[in-house]
Amino acid sequence: MLFTLISVSQAFGQDVEMADLMRSSGKIYVVVGVILIIFGGILFYLFQTGKKVDKLESRIKELEDQK
C-alpha cells in the first residue's frame, strides 16, 4: 500500500512530505518495527491455534475409533 501511495504521488510530481519527515527523523523504522511485531504476533497466534485444532481433531478421531 505504501509503494502504491509513493508511485501515485510521483506520477503527479509531488513528494510525500510525511514519509520524508519520518525517514529523516528515523521514525519510519519504529513504524515498520511495530507493524512487523504485530504481524509476527498474529502469525504466532494462528500457528498455535492450528496446533490446538490438530490436537483436538486427533482426539476426536481417537474417540470415534474407540466406539
N, CA, C and O atoms as a MOPAC input file, in Angstrom:
PM7 MOZYME 1SCF
protein

 N      0.83400 1    -1.17400 1     0.00000 1
 C      0.00000 1     0.00000 1     0.00000 1
 C      0.88800 1     1.25000 1     0.00000 1
 O      0.58100 1     2.23500 1    -0.67100 1
 N      1.97900 1     1.20100 1     0.75000 1
 C      2.89000 1     2.33900 1     0.80500 1
 C      3.51700 1     2.58000 1    -0.55800 1
 O      3.65400 1     3.72500 1    -0.98900 1
 N      3.89900 1     1.49800 1    -1.24200 1
 C      4.51100 1     1.65000 1    -2.55800 1
 C      3.52600 1     2.24300 1    -3.56000 1
 O      3.91800 1     3.02000 1    -4.43000 1
 N      2.26300 1     1.88400 1    -3.44400 1
 C      1.23800 1     2.45100 1    -4.31900 1
 C      1.10600 1     3.94500 1    -4.07600 1
 O      1.01200 1     4.73100 1    -5.02000 1
 N      1.10000 1     4.33400 1    -2.80600 1
 C      0.99300 1     5.74800 1    -2.46200 1
 C      2.18800 1     6.53100 1    -3.00100 1
 O      2.02400 1     7.63300 1    -3.52600 1
 N      3.36400 1     5.97600 1    -2.87400 1
 C      4.56900 1     6.65600 1    -3.36100 1
 C      4.54800 1     6.76000 1    -4.88000 1
 O      4.87200 1     7.80900 1    -5.43600 1
 N      4.16600 1     5.67500 1    -5.55400 1
 C      4.16000 1     5.70900 1    -7.01900 1
 C      3.09900 1     6.67000 1    -7.55400 1
 O      3.33000 1     7.34900 1    -8.55400 1
 N      1.95900 1     6.73300 1    -6.90800 1
 C      0.90600 1     7.66200 1    -7.33800 1
 C      1.36700 1     9.09700 1    -7.12100 1
 O      1.14200 1     9.95400 1    -7.97600 1
 N      2.00500 1     9.36700 1    -5.99300 1
 C      2.45600 1    10.73600 1    -5.73100 1
 C      3.56200 1    11.14400 1    -6.69400 1
 O      3.64800 1    12.30700 1    -7.08800 1
 N      4.40600 1    10.19300 1    -7.07200 1
 C      5.45800 1    10.51900 1    -8.03400 1
 C      4.87000 1    10.76900 1    -9.41500 1
 O      5.40400 1    11.56600 1   -10.18700 1
 N      3.78400 1    10.09600 1    -9.72400 1
 C      3.14900 1    10.29300 1   -11.01700 1
 C      2.59600 1    11.71200 1   -11.13900 1
 O      2.56400 1    12.27000 1   -12.23600 1
 N      2.17000 1    12.28800 1   -10.04700 1
 C      1.65600 1    13.64100 1   -10.05800 1
 C      2.73900 1    14.67600 1    -9.77500 1
 O      2.45900 1    15.87400 1    -9.74400 1
 N      3.97500 1    14.22100 1    -9.56900 1
 C      5.07900 1    15.14600 1    -9.35600 1
 C      5.13400 1    15.73900 1    -7.96400 1
 O      5.73600 1    16.79500 1    -7.76400 1
 N      4.51500 1    15.07700 1    -6.99800 1
 C      4.51600 1    15.56900 1    -5.62100 1
 C      5.31800 1    14.60500 1    -4.75800 1
 O      5.36500 1    13.40300 1    -5.02100 1
 N      5.94700 1    15.15400 1    -3.72700 1
 C      6.63400 1    14.32100 1    -2.75700 1
 C      5.71700 1    14.08600 1    -1.56800 1
 O      4.87100 1    14.92000 1    -1.24300 1
 N      5.89300 1    12.96000 1    -0.93500 1
 C      5.13000 1    12.65900 1     0.26200 1
 C      5.91400 1    13.23900 1     1.43700 1
 O      6.92600 1    12.68200 1     1.86100 1
 N      5.43400 1    14.35200 1     1.94600 1
 C      6.16500 1    15.07100 1     2.97900 1
 C      6.24400 1    14.27900 1     4.27500 1
 O      7.27400 1    14.29200 1     4.95100 1
 N      5.15600 1    13.58500 1     4.62900 1
 C      5.15600 1    12.83600 1     5.87500 1
 C      6.18100 1    11.71000 1     5.82800 1
 O      6.88200 1    11.46900 1     6.81100 1
 N      6.27200 1    11.02200 1     4.69800 1
 C      7.22700 1     9.92900 1     4.56600 1
 C      8.65700 1    10.46200 1     4.63000 1
 O      9.52300 1     9.85300 1     5.26000 1
 N      8.90100 1    11.58800 1     3.98400 1
 C     10.24000 1    12.17900 1     4.03200 1
 C     10.59800 1    12.61000 1     5.44600 1
 O     11.73000 1    12.41600 1     5.88900 1
 N      9.64800 1    13.18700 1     6.14800 1
 C      9.88100 1    13.62500 1     7.52300 1
 C     10.16100 1    12.43300 1     8.42700 1
 O     11.06800 1    12.47500 1     9.25900 1
 N      9.37900 1    11.36900 1     8.26000 1
 C      9.57100 1    10.18800 1     9.10900 1
 C     10.89600 1     9.49900 1     8.79200 1
 O     11.56200 1     8.99100 1     9.69400 1
 N     11.28000 1     9.47900 1     7.52200 1
 C     12.57100 1     8.88300 1     7.15200 1
 C     13.72400 1     9.70000 1     7.70700 1
 O     14.70700 1     9.14200 1     8.19300 1
 N     13.60900 1    11.00200 1     7.63800 1
 C     14.70900 1    11.85500 1     8.09700 1
 C     14.88900 1    11.79400 1     9.60800 1
 O     16.01300 1    11.90200 1    10.09900 1
 N     13.80000 1    11.62400 1    10.35400 1
 C     13.91100 1    11.56700 1    11.80500 1
 C     14.08600 1    10.14300 1    12.32300 1
 O     14.30300 1     9.95400 1    13.52000 1
 N     13.99700 1     9.13600 1    11.45500 1
 C     14.19400 1     7.74700 1    11.85000 1
 C     12.95500 1     7.09100 1    12.41400 1
 O     13.01300 1     5.93600 1    12.83700 1
 N     11.83500 1     7.79200 1    12.43200 1
 C     10.60900 1     7.22700 1    13.00000 1
 C      9.98400 1     6.16700 1    12.09900 1
 O      9.18200 1     5.35500 1    12.56100 1
 N     10.34200 1     6.17100 1    10.83100 1
 C      9.78400 1     5.17200 1     9.90900 1
 C     10.19000 1     3.77900 1    10.34400 1
 O      9.43400 1     2.82700 1    10.15000 1
 N     11.37500 1     3.64000 1    10.93000 1
 C     11.84000 1     2.33400 1    11.38500 1
 C     11.03400 1     1.85900 1    12.58900 1
 O     10.81900 1     0.65900 1    12.75700 1
 N     10.59400 1     2.78100 1    13.41400 1
 C      9.73400 1     2.43000 1    14.54600 1
 C      8.38500 1     1.93700 1    14.03400 1
 O      7.85300 1     0.94100 1    14.52500 1
 N      7.84200 1     2.63100 1    13.05700 1
 C      6.55100 1     2.23800 1    12.47900 1
 C      6.65600 1     0.85700 1    11.84100 1
 O      5.80100 1     0.00100 1    12.06600 1
 N      7.69100 1     0.64100 1    11.05300 1
 C      7.88700 1    -0.66100 1    10.40700 1
 C      8.08900 1    -1.74500 1    11.45800 1
 O      7.55800 1    -2.84700 1    11.32200 1
 N      8.85300 1    -1.44200 1    12.50600 1
 C      9.07400 1    -2.40900 1    13.57700 1
 C      7.79100 1    -2.80200 1    14.27900 1
 O      7.56400 1    -3.98200 1    14.54500 1
 N      6.95500 1    -1.83300 1    14.57900 1
 C      5.68200 1    -2.12400 1    15.25200 1
 C      4.79100 1    -2.96800 1    14.35400 1
 O      4.14600 1    -3.90500 1    14.82500 1
 N      4.74900 1    -2.64900 1    13.07600 1
 C      3.93600 1    -3.42900 1    12.13600 1
 C      4.43900 1    -4.86200 1    12.05600 1
 O      3.64000 1    -5.79800 1    12.02100 1
 N      5.76900 1    -5.04500 1    12.02500 1
 C      6.33300 1    -6.39200 1    11.96900 1
 C      6.04300 1    -7.17400 1    13.24700 1
 O      5.76800 1    -8.37300 1    13.18700 1
 N      6.10000 1    -6.51500 1    14.39200 1
 C      5.79000 1    -7.18600 1    15.65500 1
 C      4.33900 1    -7.62300 1    15.68800 1
 O      4.03700 1    -8.74100 1    16.10600 1
 N      3.43800 1    -6.75700 1    15.25400 1
 C      2.01200 1    -7.10500 1    15.22400 1
 C      1.76600 1    -8.26700 1    14.26600 1
 O      1.04100 1    -9.20400 1    14.59900 1
 N      2.36700 1    -8.21100 1    13.08000 1
 C      2.20500 1    -9.27800 1    12.09500 1
 C      2.77100 1   -10.59100 1    12.63000 1
 O      2.16700 1   -11.64900 1    12.45400 1
 N      3.93000 1   -10.52200 1    13.28100 1
 C      4.52000 1   -11.72100 1    13.87200 1
 C      3.63300 1   -12.30700 1    14.95900 1
 O      3.49800 1   -13.52600 1    15.05500 1
 N      3.02800 1   -11.45600 1    15.77800 1
 C      2.11900 1   -11.92700 1    16.81000 1
 C      0.89800 1   -12.61300 1    16.23200 1
 O      0.44400 1   -13.63200 1    16.75100 1
 N      0.37100 1   -12.05500 1    15.16100 1
 C     -0.78600 1   -12.67100 1    14.50900 1
 C     -0.41500 1   -14.03600 1    13.94000 1
 O     -1.17200 1   -14.99600 1    14.08300 1
 N      0.75600 1   -14.12700 1    13.29000 1
 C      1.20100 1   -15.41300 1    12.75200 1
 C      1.41100 1   -16.43700 1    13.85800 1
 O      1.01700 1   -17.59500 1    13.71700 1
 N      2.03000 1   -16.01600 1    14.96000 1
 C      2.24300 1   -16.91600 1    16.09600 1
 C      0.90700 1   -17.43200 1    16.62900 1
 O      0.75900 1   -18.62400 1    16.90000 1
 N     -0.05100 1   -16.54300 1    16.77600 1
 C     -1.38400 1   -16.92400 1    17.26100 1
 C     -2.05000 1   -17.92400 1    16.31000 1
 O     -2.65900 1   -18.89600 1    16.75800 1
 N     -1.93600 1   -17.68700 1    15.01300 1
 C     -2.54600 1   -18.59600 1    14.03800 1
 C     -1.91400 1   -19.97600 1    14.08200 1
 O     -2.62400 1   -20.98000 1    14.00900 1
 N     -0.58100 1   -20.04800 1    14.20100 1
 C      0.08400 1   -21.33800 1    14.26600 1
 C     -0.27600 1   -22.08500 1    15.55500 1
 O     -0.49000 1   -23.29700 1    15.52700 1
 N     -0.34200 1   -21.37400 1    16.67500 1
 C     -0.72400 1   -22.00200 1    17.93300 1
 C     -2.15900 1   -22.52200 1    17.86500 1
 O     -2.45100 1   -23.61900 1    18.34000 1
 N     -3.03700 1   -21.74300 1    17.28100 1
 C     -4.42900 1   -22.16500 1    17.13800 1
 C     -4.53000 1   -23.37800 1    16.21800 1
 O     -5.31800 1   -24.28900 1    16.47200 1
 N     -3.74100 1   -23.39000 1    15.15800 1
 C     -3.72000 1   -24.53600 1    14.25100 1
 C     -3.25900 1   -25.80500 1    14.93900 1
 O     -3.80700 1   -26.88200 1    14.70200 1
 N     -2.24800 1   -25.68200 1    15.79500 1
 C     -1.77300 1   -26.85100 1    16.54400 1
 C     -2.86600 1   -27.38000 1    17.47500 1
 O     -3.07000 1   -28.58900 1    17.58400 1
 N     -3.56400 1   -26.46200 1    18.14200 1
 C     -4.63000 1   -26.87700 1    19.05600 1
 C     -5.75700 1   -27.56900 1    18.30100 1
 O     -6.31000 1   -28.56100 1    18.77600 1
 N     -6.09800 1   -27.04900 1    17.12800 1
 C     -7.15900 1   -27.65700 1    16.31700 1
 C     -6.73100 1   -29.05000 1    15.87200 1
 O     -7.52800 1   -29.98700 1    15.92200 1
 N     -5.47900 1   -29.19400 1    15.43500 1
 C     -4.99100 1   -30.51400 1    15.02900 1
 C     -5.04300 1   -31.50700 1    16.18100 1
 O     -5.42000 1   -32.66400 1    15.99400 1
 N     -4.66400 1   -31.05200 1    17.37400 1
 C     -4.68900 1   -31.91600 1    18.54600 1
 C     -6.12400 1   -32.34200 1    18.87400 1
 O     -6.37400 1   -33.50500 1    19.18700 1
 N     -7.06000 1   -31.39500 1    18.79900 1
 C     -8.46400 1   -31.72500 1    19.05900 1
 C     -9.01800 1   -32.68000 1    18.00500 1
 O     -9.78100 1   -33.58900 1    18.33200 1
 N     -8.64300 1   -32.48300 1    16.75100 1
 C     -9.10000 1   -33.37500 1    15.68500 1
 C     -8.59400 1   -34.79200 1    15.90200 1
 O     -9.32100 1   -35.76100 1    15.68700 1
 N     -7.32900 1   -34.90600 1    16.33200 1
 C     -6.79000 1   -36.24800 1    16.56300 1
 C     -7.46700 1   -36.91000 1    17.75700 1
 O     -7.69100 1   -38.12000 1    17.73800 1
 N     -7.79800 1   -36.14400 1    18.79600 1
 C     -8.51000 1   -36.71300 1    19.94800 1
 C     -9.91100 1   -37.16300 1    19.54900 1
 O    -10.37500 1   -38.21300 1    19.99300 1
 N    -10.58300 1   -36.38000 1    18.71600 1
 C    -11.92400 1   -36.75800 1    18.24500 1
 C    -11.84600 1   -38.03700 1    17.42100 1
 O    -12.68700 1   -38.92600 1    17.55100 1
 N    -10.82700 1   -38.11600 1    16.57100 1
 C    -10.67100 1   -39.31500 1    15.74400 1
 C    -10.39900 1   -40.54000 1    16.60900 1
 O    -10.92400 1   -41.62000 1    16.33500 1
 N     -9.57900 1   -40.38100 1    17.65800 1
 C     -9.30500 1   -41.48500 1    18.57200 1
 C    -10.58500 1   -41.93900 1    19.27500 1
 O    -10.82600 1   -43.13800 1    19.41700 1
 N    -11.39300 1   -40.99100 1    19.70800 1
 C    -12.64600 1   -41.33400 1    20.37900 1
 C    -13.62100 1   -42.03200 1    19.43300 1
 O    -14.34500 1   -42.93800 1    19.84700 1
 N    -13.64300 1   -41.62100 1    18.18000 1
 C    -14.51400 1   -42.26900 1    17.20800 1
 C    -14.03600 1   -43.68000 1    16.91500 1
 O    -14.85200 1   -44.58000 1    16.71200 1
 N    -12.71100 1   -43.88700 1    16.89100 1
 C    -12.15700 1   -45.21600 1    16.63100 1
 C    -12.44500 1   -46.16800 1    17.78600 1
 O    -12.57500 1   -47.37400 1    17.57800 1
 N    -12.54500 1   -45.63500 1    18.99800 1
 C    -12.80600 1   -46.47000 1    20.16600 1
 C    -14.24900 1   -46.96600 1    20.19800 1
 O    -14.52800 1   -47.97800 1    20.84100 1
 N    -15.15700 1   -46.29400 1    19.53300 1
 C    -16.57300 1   -46.67700 1    19.55100 1
 C    -16.83400 1   -47.83900 1    18.67900 1
 O    -17.97400 1   -48.29100 1    18.57900 1

